[in-house]
Structure formats: C-alpha cells, structure tokens
Amino acid sequence: MHKDPYIFAQLVKFLDRSKFNRIVTKYEGDKYIKSYTCWNQLLTMMFGQLSNRDSLRDLIVAMEAHAGKLYHLGIGKSVTRSNLSKANEQRNYRIFEEYATFMIAEARKRRINKIFELDGHVYAFDSTTIDLCLSVFEWAKFRKHKGGIKLHTLYDIEAEVPAFVYITPANIHASKAMPEIPYESGAHYIFDRGYNDFSNLNTINRIGAFFIVRAKTNIRIKPKTWKRRLPEGVVSDVIGCFTVYKSSKDYPEELRKLIIENPEDGTRYIFLTNNLDASAEFISSLYRNRWSVELSNG
C-alpha cells in the first residue's frame, strides 16, 4: 500500500488555500455550489496541465483512470466533462486570474537571484501565438479558417518567473501590448525587433526605466557623440537622435545605437537603448539573456 503523499498532493501544499478562499468569497465563486467547488476546479485544471492533457475529454479520461487516488491527490472527487466545461464557462475568471497574480508574486519573492547586480529588475518581453479551433472559439478568429490568441509575457530574467501575462486576439500586433506592461522605475526592459514602437519606448524613458531593443536595419540616427576605442566585437557605439520625422516626434530624446558582431558567425546586431552609460558588453549580455523568455513562451 502506498503510504507517502503523492507528488501532486505535495505540490498542492505549496498553494495558499486561505488566500484562494478569500478571493472565491470576494467574487462569490462558490455561491449555490454544493460539491464541485472552485478549489476542486483549480486542482482539476492543474492536474490536466501537469499531466499534459490536450483536451477536456483527455483530462476526464485520465482522472477516471486514477479515480481511487483523487482523494489522496487532494482533488476530491471526479467530475464529468460537461460539468467541468460548464464550470470553466460560467465561473468568474477573475478568481483564477487574481490568484495566479498572487502566486506569481510569491514565486518571484522566493526566486530572487541577482545575476546583474542592478538596483532594478531585468525583464524580457515577447509574445507567442496559440492556435485554437475556430469552430469552438468563434471569438478568436485569426485567419479565414484558423483561430488563435496571442500570449504576451513579461519575463523576470533573474527570478526566471513570468511577472506579467496579457492575452489578445492573435491578429493584434505584438507592439500593441506594450502600453499594458506595468513599468517600474529603474528596471531594464528587453525587446526584439517587433517592438520598434518609439512612442512606447519613450514612455519607458520618461518614467526613469531603461530599454534595450533590437533595431531594424533601416534605422537612422544622427550621431552627436561616439566612442573611438571599441572593445572586440563592437562595430559602432554612438549617441544621437532620430533623423526621420515620425521617429523623432515619437522619441525626441537622445538614445544610443550599438552595432555588435557575433564572433562565431559574423552576424551583426543593431541595438537601441536609453542606457547611455553602461558598457557595450553589458548591453549585449542583457540582450542575450532575453532568450529565456523565448524558451518560456515556447
């Protein structure tokens, strides 16, 4: 007879049930509910996620296969596919959204790891498209015969935990999510080429935060100052202003343009940043760590 707690039950112990119950009460999630509570629903969906189930039907089949263990797993009792579907559709999503935000904050506090020794956090921001069945999710129309959503993730590189998640229809351009980011003074935000939105980058600059964005090849900067003695791998390091009217209107301040060459394959990368003082090597290092959000989204 198995006497030790199951791994899933051990994971559940890390969840603050008192906090969850307070949120459920706030939104009256369990009002008129006799047996299958919001807590049961949360653990059911967790079980499906951790066991890599790809549909509600698949999840219910897996739970039925472990029907005798559900009590010891902490889930309670099994549920039919129709009842689970109804619970997912009718219960207030804010319950799970607010609890997820709380758990993210708790995880970040326990994962603090000062890699860069900076006063502020270092974030990477990127998005990924998740395909959905258009016949089921009619509201998520992406293309003529395809549905989907876009998941925008702000990733805390040092804690290795997502700090903010924003969901839009899949046909929304990635840069449109930039105004939703909860920016912090003193933090560094790292973006890829899809985020060359200089109005939003200027917002980051105005609040006293820093950005590093991989620029497009047609970017035009009028140099005011430039460094003569460049370290190995740095092709150019200048400070100046945009020359194109639209860009200069959206971002009228000085910024820095770096061209860095990858010694392995000779590829050149163009970066824009409002951090005018950090070394070119440091800026390049920050951008390289951006790949962690690619792995997270993938």
GIQUI-V331478 format. One line per field, one symbol per residue. ss: DSSP state (@ for helix, = for strand, . for the rest). psi: psi as a letter, one per 40 degrees, with the letter a starting at -180 (. if undefined). Layout:
BEGIN
ss->???
psi->???
END
This chain:
BEGIN
ss->......@@@@@@....@@@@@@@@@@...........@@@@@@@@@@@@@.....@@@@@@@@@@.@@@@@@@.......@@@@@@@@@@..@@@@@@@@@@@@@@@@@@...........===========.....@@@===..===========....=========....@@@@@@@.......====.@@@..@@@@@@@@@...=====......======.......=========..@@@@@@....=======......======......@@@@@@@@@..@@@@@@@.
psi->hhdiiidddddddehgddddddddddefdehehddgidddddddddddddefieiddddddddddfdeedddeedbiiiiddddddddddihdddddddddddddddddeehhgdefidiihiihiiihhiihdddgdefhdadfhiiihhhhhhhddefhhdhhhhiidehideeedeehgihheihhhiadeffgdddddddddefiiihhhiieehhhhhdiihdhhihehdigihaiidhddddddgeiiihhhhhhhedeehhhhihiegediidddddddddededddddd.
END
